[in-house]
Amino acid sequence: MILSLSGVGHTHADGQAALCDIELRVAQGERVAIIGPSGAGKTTLLRLLATALKPQCGQLELLGQQPWALSVAQRQRLRARIGLIHQAPPLPPRQRVVTAVLAGRLGQWSLGRSLLSLIYPLDAAGAAAELGRLDLADKLYMRCDQLSGGQLQRVGIARVLYQAPELILADEPVSAMDPVLANYTLGVLNREAQQRNATLLASLHAVELALQHFPRIVGVRAGRILFDKPATAVTSEELAALYANEQLSHSPIPAAAFAPPLHIPRC
């Protein structure tokens, strides 16, 4: 198992339960989409897996280790094996794209090499290769503030691909892209993860993209997992219950089919 969660729960500082009694196991090389309505807990789940948040109950294992039983230095080394694709990539506006991509390996390089790479790109060819997969090779030496939102998201993906992590966590990685570009980008991300035998978990709002690109679908609502099954086995009734009372612009499910809201107890 690349990751294992047993009875995991987390409550926000305001007392609102974000996740409750999460049971999830993902093996090496799996590609999993996490879907659900806004506020379901998808981002919180990914932040737990990224060790940005600590579970308040239950057991969490990542890459064969219990992250919160490690020292700070050991946990940093564990994080270097995890790639994070953000909905809004934290890229400095005036930074060049080549530097942004090469930053994917800062956690793996020595301090001297990391500092030098910030001044003089040490592997521009490697950065260009990853950008080329995402149709951005011509943006190599542009500044990040000269790019569109969709281009920035693809730079963030290129940075993670250059990092070559064992586990990729993507939070709405194509939200700023039009449907055609989103479809193309998810195809690239899935293909690269599969070829590199990396495990990929992505939260997505567009149901049809999740069903098209990911073999396994996890449906999350009100902090609980409602279903976890192959994409080919997900039914319209399950999607209707998952998105009850939420109007989905990207969902093939008619609003009239939505079931009554579910009562989910707090953890």
C-alpha positions as CSV (number, residue, x, y, z in Angstrom):
1,M,0.0,0.0,0.0
2,I,1.2,3.5,-0.9
3,L,-1.3,5.0,1.5
4,S,-3.6,3.7,4.2
5,L,-6.2,5.5,6.3
6,S,-8.2,3.8,9.1
7,G,-10.8,5.7,11.1
8,V,-9.2,9.0,10.2
9,G,-11.0,12.2,11.2
10,H,-10.3,15.9,11.2
11,T,-12.2,18.9,12.7
12,H,-11.6,22.5,11.7
13,A,-10.6,25.1,14.2
14,D,-14.2,26.4,14.2
15,G,-15.4,23.0,15.4
16,Q,-16.9,21.9,12.1
17,A,-16.2,18.3,11.2
18,A,-14.4,18.1,7.9
19,L,-13.7,14.3,7.7
20,C,-15.0,11.5,9.8
21,D,-14.1,7.8,9.9
22,I,-12.3,7.7,6.6
23,E,-11.2,4.2,5.4
24,L,-9.0,4.3,2.3
25,R,-6.2,2.2,0.9
26,V,-4.4,2.8,-2.3
27,A,-1.8,0.6,-3.9
28,Q,1.3,1.6,-5.9
29,G,0.5,2.7,-9.4
30,E,-3.3,3.3,-8.8
31,R,-5.0,6.3,-10.3
32,V,-7.9,7.5,-8.2
33,A,-10.3,10.4,-8.7
34,I,-12.0,11.9,-5.6
35,I,-15.3,13.5,-6.4
36,G,-18.1,15.2,-4.4
37,P,-19.9,18.5,-3.9
38,S,-18.2,21.7,-2.7
39,G,-17.3,21.4,1.0
40,A,-17.4,17.6,1.0
41,G,-13.9,17.4,2.4
42,K,-11.9,16.6,-0.7
43,T,-9.2,19.2,-0.2
44,T,-9.0,18.4,3.5
45,L,-8.4,14.8,2.6
46,L,-5.6,15.7,0.2
47,R,-4.0,18.0,2.8
48,L,-4.0,15.1,5.3
49,L,-2.3,12.9,2.7
50,A,0.3,15.7,2.0
51,T,1.0,15.9,5.8
52,A,-0.1,19.6,5.8
53,L,-2.7,18.6,8.4
54,K,-2.5,16.1,11.2
55,P,-5.4,13.6,11.7
56,Q,-7.2,14.2,15.0
57,C,-8.2,10.5,15.2
58,G,-7.4,7.3,13.4
59,Q,-4.3,5.9,11.7
60,L,-2.5,7.3,8.6
61,E,0.4,5.6,6.8
62,L,2.1,7.0,3.7
63,L,4.8,5.3,1.7
64,G,5.2,2.7,4.4
65,Q,5.6,5.2,7.2
66,Q,3.5,6.9,9.8
67,P,4.3,10.6,9.1
68,W,3.4,11.9,12.6
69,A,5.6,9.4,14.3
70,L,8.6,10.8,12.4
71,S,11.0,13.6,13.4
72,V,10.6,16.9,11.5
73,A,13.6,16.1,9.3
74,Q,12.3,12.6,8.5
75,R,8.9,14.0,7.7
76,Q,10.5,16.5,5.3
77,R,12.2,13.6,3.5
78,L,8.9,11.9,3.3
79,R,7.3,15.0,1.8
80,A,10.0,15.1,-0.9
81,R,8.6,11.8,-2.2
82,I,5.1,13.4,-2.6
83,G,4.2,15.7,-5.5
84,L,1.5,18.4,-4.9
85,I,-0.5,19.9,-7.7
86,H,-2.4,22.9,-6.5
87,Q,-5.6,24.5,-7.9
88,A,-3.7,27.8,-7.8
89,P,0.0,26.9,-8.0
90,P,2.1,28.9,-5.5
91,L,4.5,30.3,-8.2
92,P,6.2,33.7,-7.6
93,P,4.9,36.1,-10.3
94,R,8.3,37.3,-11.5
95,Q,9.9,33.8,-11.5
96,R,10.8,32.3,-14.8
97,V,8.9,29.2,-15.9
98,V,12.1,27.2,-16.2
99,T,13.0,28.0,-12.6
100,A,9.5,27.2,-11.4
101,V,9.7,23.7,-13.0
102,L,13.2,23.0,-11.7
103,A,12.0,23.9,-8.2
104,G,10.3,20.5,-8.2
105,R,13.5,18.9,-7.1
106,L,14.7,21.4,-4.5
107,G,13.8,19.0,-1.8
108,Q,16.0,16.4,-3.3
109,W,19.1,18.5,-4.1
110,S,21.8,19.8,-1.8
111,L,21.5,23.3,-0.5
112,G,24.3,24.5,-2.8
113,R,22.7,23.1,-5.9
114,S,19.3,24.4,-4.9
115,L,20.6,27.9,-4.5
116,L,22.6,27.8,-7.7
117,S,19.5,26.5,-9.6
118,L,17.5,29.5,-8.5
119,I,20.1,31.8,-10.1
120,Y,21.2,29.7,-13.1
121,P,18.9,26.8,-14.4
122,L,21.0,23.6,-14.1
123,D,18.7,21.4,-16.2
124,A,16.8,23.6,-18.6
125,A,16.5,20.6,-21.0
126,G,14.8,18.5,-18.4
127,A,12.3,21.4,-17.6
128,A,11.7,21.9,-21.3
129,A,10.9,18.2,-21.7
130,E,8.3,18.2,-19.0
131,L,6.8,21.4,-20.4
132,G,6.7,20.0,-23.9
133,R,4.5,17.1,-22.7
134,L,1.9,19.8,-21.7
135,D,2.4,21.9,-24.9
136,L,4.3,24.7,-23.0
137,A,7.8,24.3,-24.3
138,D,7.7,27.8,-25.9
139,K,7.1,29.3,-22.4
140,L,10.4,28.1,-20.9
141,Y,11.9,31.5,-20.3
142,M,8.7,33.5,-19.8
143,R,7.8,34.9,-16.4
144,C,5.0,33.3,-14.5
145,D,3.0,36.5,-14.3
146,Q,2.8,36.5,-18.2
147,L,0.8,33.3,-18.2
148,S,-2.9,32.6,-18.0
149,G,-4.4,30.6,-15.2
150,G,-4.6,27.5,-17.2
151,Q,-1.0,27.8,-18.3
152,L,0.1,28.3,-14.7
153,Q,-1.8,25.1,-13.7
154,R,0.1,23.2,-16.4
155,V,3.4,24.7,-15.2
156,G,2.5,23.4,-11.7
157,I,1.9,19.9,-13.2
158,A,5.2,20.1,-15.1
159,R,7.0,20.9,-11.9
160,V,5.6,17.8,-10.2
161,L,6.4,15.6,-13.2
162,Y,10.0,16.9,-13.0
163,Q,10.0,16.1,-9.3
164,A,9.3,12.4,-10.2
165,P,7.5,11.7,-6.9
166,E,6.1,8.3,-5.9
167,L,2.8,9.8,-4.9
168,I,1.0,12.6,-6.8
169,L,-1.8,14.6,-5.1
170,A,-3.7,16.9,-7.3
171,D,-6.4,19.3,-6.0
172,E,-8.6,20.5,-8.9
173,P,-5.6,20.5,-11.3
174,V,-7.6,21.6,-14.4
175,S,-10.2,24.0,-12.9
176,A,-8.8,27.0,-14.8
177,M,-8.8,25.2,-18.2
178,D,-11.5,25.0,-20.9
179,P,-13.0,21.5,-21.4
180,V,-10.7,20.5,-24.4
181,L,-7.5,21.6,-22.6
182,A,-8.7,20.0,-19.3
183,N,-9.3,16.7,-21.1
184,Y,-5.9,16.8,-22.8
185,T,-4.1,17.7,-19.6
186,L,-5.7,15.0,-17.5
187,G,-4.7,12.5,-20.3
188,V,-1.1,13.6,-20.1
189,L,-1.1,13.4,-16.3
190,N,-2.6,10.0,-16.2
191,R,-0.3,8.6,-18.9
192,E,2.8,10.0,-17.2
193,A,1.7,8.6,-13.8
194,Q,1.1,5.2,-15.4
195,Q,4.4,5.1,-17.3
196,R,6.3,6.1,-14.2
197,N,4.4,3.7,-11.9
198,A,3.5,6.7,-9.7
199,T,0.3,6.7,-7.6
200,L,-2.1,9.5,-8.5
201,L,-5.0,10.9,-6.5
202,A,-6.9,13.9,-7.9
203,S,-9.9,15.8,-6.7
204,L,-12.2,16.8,-9.5
205,H,-15.4,18.8,-9.8
206,A,-16.1,17.6,-13.4
207,V,-17.7,14.2,-13.0
208,E,-17.4,13.2,-16.7
209,L,-13.6,13.9,-16.6
210,A,-13.2,11.8,-13.5
211,L,-15.1,8.9,-15.0
212,Q,-13.2,9.2,-18.3
213,H,-9.7,9.4,-17.0
214,F,-9.6,7.5,-13.7
215,P,-10.1,3.7,-13.2
216,R,-11.2,4.2,-9.6
217,I,-13.6,6.7,-8.2
218,V,-14.0,7.7,-4.5
219,G,-17.2,9.7,-3.8
220,V,-17.0,12.0,-0.7
221,R,-19.9,13.8,0.9
222,A,-20.1,15.7,4.2
223,G,-16.8,14.3,5.3
224,R,-17.5,10.6,4.6
225,I,-16.8,8.3,1.8
226,L,-20.1,7.2,0.2
227,F,-18.6,4.9,-2.4
228,D,-15.3,3.6,-3.6
229,K,-15.4,1.5,-6.8
230,P,-14.3,1.2,-10.4
231,A,-15.4,4.0,-12.6
232,T,-17.3,1.5,-14.8
233,A,-19.4,0.5,-11.8
234,V,-20.5,4.0,-10.6
235,T,-24.2,4.4,-11.2
236,S,-26.4,7.4,-11.9
237,E,-28.2,6.8,-8.6
238,E,-24.9,6.9,-6.6
239,L,-23.9,10.2,-8.3
240,A,-27.4,11.6,-7.6
241,A,-27.1,10.8,-3.9
242,L,-23.5,12.2,-3.8
243,Y,-24.5,15.5,-5.3
244,A,-27.9,15.8,-3.6
245,N,-29.2,19.4,-3.7
246,E,-26.2,20.7,-5.6
247,Q,-26.6,21.9,-9.2
248,L,-23.7,20.6,-11.3
249,S,-22.9,22.3,-14.5
250,H,-20.6,19.4,-15.5
251,S,-22.7,16.5,-14.3
252,P,-24.7,14.3,-16.7
253,I,-27.2,13.7,-13.9
254,P,-30.4,15.8,-14.2
255,A,-31.3,17.9,-11.1
256,A,-34.6,16.1,-10.7
257,A,-32.8,12.9,-10.0
258,F,-31.0,14.3,-6.9
259,A,-31.9,12.5,-3.7
260,P,-32.7,14.2,-0.4
261,P,-29.7,15.4,1.6
262,L,-27.9,12.9,3.7
263,H,-27.5,13.3,7.5
264,I,-23.8,12.7,8.3
265,P,-22.9,12.5,12.0
266,R,-19.7,14.3,13.2
267,C,-16.6,12.3,14.0
